[in-house]
Amino acid sequence: MIDMTEFEQKLRAEVAKAEADAERAFASFRETDAHPNSTEYQMVKTMTLMAGGVYTGLTKALSLLTGDQEFERANAAVLSWINPSA
C-alpha cells in the first residue's frame, strides 16, 4: 500500500525542483539573443515550454491529491513568466 504522506512529501519536493527548473528556463529564454528563426532559439523555447509544462503538471497532481490551490498559483506563475508585462 502507498503511504500517502510520504508520496505527498516526495511530490512536493518534485514540484519545488520543477518550479526552480522552470524559473531558470524562462529566465534563460528571456535572456537569449538568438534570432527567432534560429535552431538555438527554437530549442531554448521548446525546453522552456516543456519545463513550464512539467511544473504545472506536477502541481496539478498535487492539487488533486491535497485539494489545495497549488495548480492555480503555478499556472499564474507560468503565465506571468510567459508574458511578464501583462
N, C-alpha and C positions, 0 to 999 in steps of 0.2 A: 504494500500500500504506500502511496505517496504521502510524505509529510508535507502538508500544505504550507506550514510556517517556513520550513527550510526552502521549499520551492519559491515562495514569495520573496524570501531574502535573496536567493540567487537571481531571481528575475529582476529585483530592484537593482542589484549590482550590475546586471547586464544593461538595464535601462540607463544607469549612470554612465557606464562606459560608452554606450551608443550615443548618448547626448554629447559627451565630450568629443567623440569622433565626428559627429555631425557639425558641431560648432567649429571645429578645426577645418573641416571640409568646406563649409560655407565661407569661412574667412579666407581660405586659400583661393576659392573661386572668385571672390570679390577682388582679390589682390592680383590675379593673373593678368598679365599684359599680352597674352597670346591673342592672335587675331581670331575673331569669332568663327571664321571658316576653317581654322586650322585643326588638325588632328589633336594636338595638345589641348586646345580649348574644349573640344568635344569630349575628350577623356576626362578632364577635370570636371566638366559639367555633369557627365554621367556618374562619376564617382560621388559627386556632391549630392545628386538626387537620390542615389542608392543609399547613402548614409542617412539622409533625411527619412527615407522610407523605412529603413531598419529601425531607426529611433521611434517613429510614430507607430510602427507595427508592434514593437515590444511594449510601448506604453498602452496601446490598445489592449493587448493581452493582460497587462497589469490592471487596467481599469475594469476589464471584465471579471478578473479574479477578485479584486478588492472592492469594487463598486465606487472607487474614488474618481476624481476628476483629472487624473494624470494625462489621459489622452487629449483632453481639451487644452490643457496647458502646453503639451508637447506640440500639438497641431498649431496653436497660436505662435509658438516659438519658431517653428519651421517656416510658417508663412511670413513672419517678420524677418527671418534670415533671407528668404527669397526676395522680398520687397521691403528693404529697410526704411524706405521713405514713406510707406503707406501708414 
